[in-house]
Amino acid sequence: MDGTVGARVGALVEEGKGESIGGGRFFPLVTLDSGGRVGLDGQGQFVMASAEGDTLTPYTAEDAHVFHEVLEWKRSVFDDTLEDAARGLGLPAVEVSLAFPVSGIVRAVLAKNVHYTTRLAMAWLRPSELREMQDDLRRVAGDRQLPMSLRDFAQRLLVPS
């Protein structure tokens, strides 16, 4: 994440702000329907807080699938909520929004090959994110185990060379 965001989160930690979860600081940004919350930890990294509020799962490529519930939100609503909460914490809203690991989460969900979440994941992508996802979309477009409607959707998202 941008150094400005990390520095600002660090300043918030020094001020004693944020929630204490699992021995670390947590700054909630979006509360999901399950009660789980997406936010930033004390270092400014994206984390998922469990609905029970007792554990934080940092975003990593290996644990990206843990963030799958965000895909159930309309992308514009999620981005607006994320930015509004960031602003409320005094963080640069656009930088926080741009730092959210969309591609990693979408990639992890596409790898699971679950029809419903595959559709949600592809629908979540913005045009500016499509180039980064081309290999994943080609795999979906060519996967004969998936319904034709999903393969066609993936094909439409491919960027011509």
C-alpha positions in Angstrom: 0.0 0.0 0.0 1.0 3.6 -0.5 3.5 4.9 2.1 1.2 7.8 2.9 -1.6 5.4 3.9 0.7 3.2 6.0 2.2 6.3 7.7 -1.3 7.7 8.5 -2.4 4.4 9.9 0.7 4.3 12.0 -0.1 7.7 13.3 -3.6 6.5 14.2 -2.1 3.5 16.1 0.1 5.9 18.0 -2.9 8.0 18.9 -4.5 4.8 20.4 -7.2 4.6 17.7 -8.7 1.5 16.1 -10.0 -1.7 17.7 -7.8 -4.2 19.4 -8.2 -7.6 17.8 -5.8 -10.5 18.3 -3.1 -8.4 19.8 -3.1 -5.9 16.8 -5.0 -2.8 15.8 -7.9 -2.9 13.3 -9.5 -0.1 11.4 -12.8 -1.3 10.0 -13.9 0.0 6.6 -16.7 -2.2 5.3 -19.0 -4.4 7.3 -20.2 -7.3 5.1 -23.6 -9.0 5.4 -22.2 -11.9 7.4 -20.9 -9.5 10.0 -17.3 -10.0 8.9 -15.4 -6.7 8.3 -12.8 -5.6 5.8 -10.3 -3.1 7.0 -6.7 -2.2 7.6 -4.4 -3.5 10.3 -1.9 -1.3 12.2 0.6 -1.5 9.3 -2.0 -0.4 6.7 -2.5 -3.8 5.2 -5.9 -5.1 4.2 -7.4 -7.7 6.6 -10.6 -9.5 7.2 -12.0 -9.5 10.7 -14.2 -12.5 11.6 -17.9 -11.9 12.3 -17.1 -12.8 15.9 -14.5 -10.1 16.0 -11.8 -12.4 17.5 -9.5 -13.0 14.5 -7.9 -11.0 11.7 -6.9 -12.6 8.5 -4.4 -10.5 6.6 -4.7 -10.4 2.8 -2.2 -12.7 1.1 -2.3 -14.5 -2.2 -2.8 -17.8 -0.3 -5.7 -16.5 1.8 -7.3 -14.2 -0.9 -10.3 -16.6 -1.0 -11.2 -15.5 2.5 -12.3 -12.1 1.1 -14.7 -13.7 -1.4 -17.8 -12.2 0.3 -17.0 -8.7 -1.0 -17.9 -10.0 -4.4 -21.6 -10.2 -3.3 -21.7 -6.4 -3.1 -22.1 -4.3 -6.1 -18.6 -3.0 -6.9 -19.6 0.6 -6.9 -21.3 0.3 -3.5 -18.3 -1.5 -2.1 -15.8 1.1 -3.4 -18.0 4.0 -2.2 -18.3 2.5 1.3 -14.5 1.8 1.4 -13.7 5.3 0.4 -16.2 6.9 2.8 -14.8 5.0 5.7 -11.2 5.8 4.7 -12.1 9.5 4.6 -13.7 9.2 8.0 -10.4 7.9 9.3 -8.5 10.8 7.7 -6.9 8.4 5.1 -6.6 9.2 1.4 -9.8 7.6 0.1 -8.7 7.0 -3.5 -5.4 5.5 -2.6 -7.1 3.1 -0.1 -9.6 2.1 -2.8 -7.0 1.5 -5.4 -4.9 -0.5 -3.0 -7.7 -3.0 -2.3 -6.5 -6.3 -3.8 -9.3 -6.9 -6.3 -7.3 -8.9 -8.8 -6.0 -11.3 -6.2 -9.4 -11.9 -4.8 -11.0 -12.4 -8.2 -8.1 -14.7 -9.2 -8.6 -16.8 -6.1 -12.3 -17.1 -6.6 -12.0 -18.0 -10.3 -9.5 -20.7 -9.4 -12.3 -22.4 -7.2 -14.5 -22.9 -10.3 -17.8 -22.4 -8.5 -20.3 -21.2 -11.1 -22.1 -18.6 -8.9 -18.9 -17.0 -7.5 -17.1 -17.2 -10.9 -19.9 -15.0 -12.4 -19.7 -12.6 -9.5 -15.9 -12.4 -9.7 -15.9 -11.6 -13.4 -18.7 -9.0 -13.0 -16.6 -7.2 -10.3 -13.8 -6.4 -12.7 -13.4 -2.8 -13.9 -12.1 -2.3 -17.5 -8.8 -1.0 -16.1 -8.3 -4.4 -14.3 -9.0 -6.7 -17.3 -5.5 -6.8 -18.8 -4.0 -8.1 -15.5 -6.6 -10.9 -15.5 -6.3 -12.1 -19.1 -4.7 -15.5 -18.3 -7.4 -16.3 -15.7 -10.1 -15.2 -18.1 -8.7 -17.3 -20.9 -8.7 -20.3 -18.6 -12.4 -19.7 -17.7 -13.3 -19.1 -21.4 -11.7 -22.5 -22.3 -13.0 -24.6 -19.4 -15.5 -27.0 -20.9 -16.6 -28.0 -17.4 -18.2 -24.5 -16.9 -21.5 -23.5 -18.4 -21.4 -21.9 -21.9 -22.8 -18.7 -20.4 -19.8 -18.3 -18.1 -17.3 -19.2 -20.8 -19.0 -16.6 -23.1 -18.9 -14.0 -20.4 -15.2 -14.6 -19.9 -14.6 -14.5 -23.7 -16.3 -11.0 -23.8 -13.9 -9.8 -21.1 -10.8 -10.8 -23.1 -8.8 -7.9 -24.4 -7.7 -8.3 -28.1 -3.9 -8.6 -28.5 
